[in-house]
Amino acid sequence: MKPDEVVKKLSKEDNIPFIYESSGKVYCEVDAEKIDQIGTMLIQTLESLGIDGLDLLEVAGTKRSVAMRVAEGRIVGSIYQKGTIEEIQARLDEIEKTLAAEGEAEVAEATLDLKALSEKINMILTEFLGDFAPRVYRNQLKVLGIEEGELALSKVKELIYALGNAASLMIGPTQSQEMTERLFMLIK
């Protein structure tokens, strides 16, 4: 089942499911912009810590709470007003099972020519990092074991996040986020 269909099917007044894809797509009946911000921050944080997934992350508030599960660049979550841990996990399981139901067609992952993009990437990096740009770019390619050429879209995104993380140490998180967003504009 498609993510937007899953969200629509499982939405209830006291249980608002959402799906955030690392590609930047957000599926949610309400607060899509907020979910996008949460998703981007959470994925970047986990990647910078070297954590590839979470079984359950719960943020409990006084009026409503959110529970999320992170795996393979996807966040599956639910905004709810009340519930036990078991109920929350069951909600997340239901979202994932419904996504997998009816054999969601596997689509071959898109590829990009990193060599063709490298000039534009370096222009943006130079704008933010100055003379350090080429070194940061080469270092991140080396750290990730990436060579310029045809790459899966997920690898290019991984590189962009890594460049953003490396830059944040030099220029701070606000400018780093702006740089990362500009880099993502190249691949959309």
N, C-alpha and C positions, 0 to 999 in steps of 0.2 A: 504494500500500500504506500502511496506517496506521502511524504511528511506532512504536507498541508491537509491532506485527507485525514490522517491520523489525528492531528491536532483538533480538527473540526469535530471528528467523531467522538473524541474522549473529553472534550471540554464540558465542564459543568460549572455551576455558579461558584462552588467552593473548591474547585480543582481545575486550574488552568494549566494544561500541559504546554510545553514548548520544546522546540528542537533548534539547536544552533549548530550549523555546519562551519567548519574552519574556513570554508570558502567565503564565508560572510553571509550566507543565506540564513534567514531567521524565519521560523514558522511558529507563529503564536497568534492567538486571537486578540490579545491586548499587549500593550507595552513593548512592541517589537524593538523600538529604539533602545530601550533600557536593557532588554535581553541581549541585543547586539553588543552593547558596551560591556555588560557582564561577561559575555562569552569571549570577546576579544581579550579582555583583561585576564580571565581565568586561563585560557589556552596559553597566552604568552607567559604567564606566571609559572604554570606547570612545565612548559617547555624550558624555561630558563633554569628551573630546578631539576630538570632531567626526569620528571615524572610523566609517564605516558598515559596515565589514566587514574580515575578515582572510582571506587565502588559506590560511595555515597558522600556527598558534601551537603550538609544541612545548615542553613542560616535561619535561625528562629527569631522571629520578631514578635512584638506584642499583639499586632493585629493580623499579620499574615506571615508566612514563612515560605522558604523556597528550598527544594531538595533537588540535587543534580547528580548525574552520573556522567563521567567523562570517559570515552573510549574512542580510539582511532579518529581523532579530530572532530568528534561529534559530542555535543552536550545534549543529553536528554534530561528534561527537568519538569518540575511541577510547582506551581505557586498555589498554596493552599492555606486554609484558615486553621485547620486542626487535623490531628491524626497521630497515630503511634508510628514508631520506626518501621514496624512490620507493614503497616498500611502504606506508608510512604514508599518503601521498597517495592511493594506490590504494584503501586501506581507506575513506578518507573519501569518495572518488568512488563506491565501491560502496554506501555508506550512502545517499548522495544519489540515485543512480540507482534504487536499490530503493524509496526513498520515492516517486519520481516514477513508477515502474512501475505498470502497471495503472491509469493515469490517476486519480490521487488526486482525488476530487471537490473542486472549488473551492467553498468555502462562502463566501457573502457575509459580509463582516466585520460584526460586531455594531456597533451605534452606541449612544451614550449621550447623554443630554441634559445637557451640561455646566452649563447655567444652573440646572437643578434640583439638581445636585451642588455647585454653588459655595458654598452656605451651609455645608454639612458640611465641605467642603475648607477653607474659611476658619476654621471652628471649630478644626480640627486644627492649621492653620498658626498661629493665634493662641495655642494652647496651647504651641507650641514657640518661636514667634518674637515673641510679644507684639505690640507696636504696629507692628512692621515687616511683619506678615503681609499686610495689604492691598496694600502697595507691592510686596512680593516677588511676590505673585500677579499683579498687573497687569503688572509688568515681564516676567514669564515668558510671559504671554499675548502681550504685544507682541513679544518676541524670537522666539517661535515662530510669530507671525502667526496666532494662534488667536482666534476670536471665540466667545463663549458661545453655545451652541445645540447642535444635533445634530452630534456628532463621531464619527468612526470610533474604535473602541476603541484602536487603535494610537496615535492622536493624543492621547487622554486619558492613555495610559501614557507617552507622550513628555513630556507636561506634568508628570506626577508625578515622573518622573526629573529633569526640569529643576528642579522645585521642591526636590527633595532635594539636587541639586548646589548650588543657590543657598544653601540653608539650611546646608549643611555648612561653608561659609565663615564663617557666623555662630555656629553652635552646635556645630560639630565633627561628625566622621563617625559617631560612635556614636548620638548623638541624631538626627542626620539620617537614619540608616538606620531607626531606630525610627519616625520621622515618615513616611518613605516607605512602610514596611510598613503603617502605619495607613491611609495614603491608598489603598494598593492594596486594603485590606479593603473600601473603599467600592465598588469596581467588581467584586468577585468575586461 
